[in-house]
Amino acid sequence: MGYMPSRNITKEQAPDSYYHAYARGGNKQKLFLEDADYKYFLKLFVRYLSEKPTVSKTGDVYPHYLNKIEILSYCLMTNHFHLLLYQKDIPYLEKFMRSLMTSYSRYFNLKYKRTGPVFESRYKAVRIDRDEYLQHITRYIHLNPRLWEHYKYSSLNFYREGREPYWLHTSKILEFFTSRSDYMKFVADYQEMRDMLSDLKHQLADG
């Protein structure tokens, strides 16, 4: 089963462009039931963005998107995931997302002995055309988990510590900041503001 973008993206497909892409589990179901599921999803990044095309156990060559798609940041949540992607040419965003979601669906259905769609029928993607939006989207993605600072299945640890895998391109975002710690402050400042607003709403509601 292939996965297509929602209609509003089709008109916006463009080369040399950034996209925030995300997808949810069908019927609000969980996409990841245990650690191994998150790890398998991350291995799919390696499969499709490997330095050389990857070959399956049956000898089939998997699609190869290196130098066509770059991942800038990601976060895998229990029932959805977020990716910030750079598309070098059309229509590799669509192809990459289809490969990713189809492969994970096969794995999930086989492992848990189920049938039917794993994801909602369409992923969504929004083109990011301004630098400040680009920075904000990475912050939004990294703040998705409640305990975001040391969440295992987001790219934030690589932004903080370096040593990122070859398929992750943090430099495209970090070049806007004076240091890694400057970026971490940028993320934390927004969390602080969000907490303050939440607190204020709570106080007003009690008043």
N, C-alpha and C positions, 0 to 999 in steps of 0.2 A: 504494500500500500504506500503510495507516495503522499507527500505532504506539501500543500501549496500555501503561499502566503495569503492573508486576507486581501480583499480586492484593492484596498486603498494603497497598498504598497506597489502594485504593478505599474502604476503611472509614475512612480518615483524612482524606479530602478535606474541607477546611473553608475558609470564606471568611476573609479577613484572616489568612493563615497563610504561614509561610516553609517552603520545601522545598529540600532538597539533591537535585537530579536529576542522573542520570548514565547514560551509555550506552556500550557497547563495540561494536567492529566484529564482525560475524558471523565465526565460526570463527577468532577472534583475528586477523583481518586488519587491515591498516592502514586508517584512515579518511582520512588526509591523506598524500599522496605527495609533495607539493611546496608551496611557499609559497602559490601561487595557491589551493590547496584550503582552507587555513586562512582566507585572506582572503575567499573566497566564503562560508564558513560565518559569518564575522563580518558579512558584508553581509546575511545573512538576518535578523540582529537588527534591522538598519535596515528591512528590508522589512516585518517583522511588528510592529515597534514604532515605525513612522514617525509623525510628527505628523499626517499625513493619510494615508488609505488609499493604498496603492501600486497602480499599474495595470501589468499585464504588457504585453509587446510585442503580444500578440494582443487586448488590450483587456479582459482579465479583471481584476477587482478582487481583490487578495489579502486574506485575512483580516487583521483589524486588532485588535491586542491592547493598544494604548496605553491606560493607565489601568485595565488589567485585570491585566496581568502586569508586574512590574519585575525586572530583572536586577541583583543586588547584587554578584556576583562570578562569574568564570568562568575556566576553564583548558582549552585544547584540547591534548590530547596526541596522539601518533602514532596510537594505536589506541583512544582513548576520549576522552570530554570530561566535565567537571563544570560544573554551574551551581548557583548559589544564587539562588532565585527567591522573589518575594513574590507570592502570589495574592490578588487583591482579592475575587474571587468565584468560585464553582464554575460550570462545570468548566474554567476557562480554562487551568489548568496542563496538563491533558490535551490541550486543543486546540492550545496553543502548541507543546508537544513534538511533537505529531503533524505540525503544519505544518512545523516545523523539520527533522525527520528525513525526512519524505517529500520535501521540496524538495531536501535535500542528496543523498538517494539518487538522485533523478532526474539531478541534475547529475553525480554521481560515475559512475553507470552509462553515461551518454551520453558523458562525456569519455573514459572508459577502455574504451569499447566492451565492456561486460560486462552481464550480466543477473543477476537474483536479488537477495536481500536484501543490503544494505550493513551494516546494524546487526544485533545480536542482536534477536530478535523483540520483546522488550519492554525499554523503558527502566525504570529503577528510580528511586524517589523516596522520601525519608524526610521526614516533617514535623518541623520544628525548633520546639520550644515553650518553650525557655528561652534567655534572653539569652546566658548563658555558652556554650551550645552553638552559638549563632549566630556568636559571635566565633571559636570554635574551628574551625567548619566553613570559614570564610573562610581561616583560617590553613592548614588541611589542603589546601584547594583550591590556594592559592598556593604551597605547598611540594611540589606534585606533581612538577614538573620537577627534574632533578638540579641544573641551574644555574638555580635559581629566581629569583635576585635581578634578573636582566635578561632573563628569558624573554619572547619577543616576543608569545606568544599566550595570555597570561593578563591579568587585570585589575590585577595588582599594580603595574604602572607608573603607572596612574591613581591608585591609592591613595597612591603615593609622591609623585607630581608634580602631581596635579590635572589640570585640562583634560580631564576625562572626556567621552565622547560623551553626548548627551542621554538615550540609552537605558540608561545605566549609573548606578546609584544608590548611590554609595559612602557618602553621608552617613548612611545608615541604620546602617552599621557604624562609621564614624569618630566618630559622636556618643558612642560608648562610651569614646573615647580623648581625651587632652588635645591631641594634635596628630597630624599625619601621621607624624612621626618616632617618636612613641610607638607608633603601630600597627606600624611597621616593626620596632621593637625587640621588640614582642610576637611577631611572626612569627619573627624571628631567634633569640630566646631558645628557642623550641621546637625550632628546627633544631639549636641548640647542644646541647640536652638529648638530642635524638635521636641526634646524633653521639656523645655521651658514652656512651649506652647501647649503641650499636653497638660502640664501642671496647671497652667493658667485656665484652660478650659474646664478642668476638674474643679478648681476653686470657684469659678464663676457659676458652675452648675450647682455647687453646694450653697451659693450665696442666696 
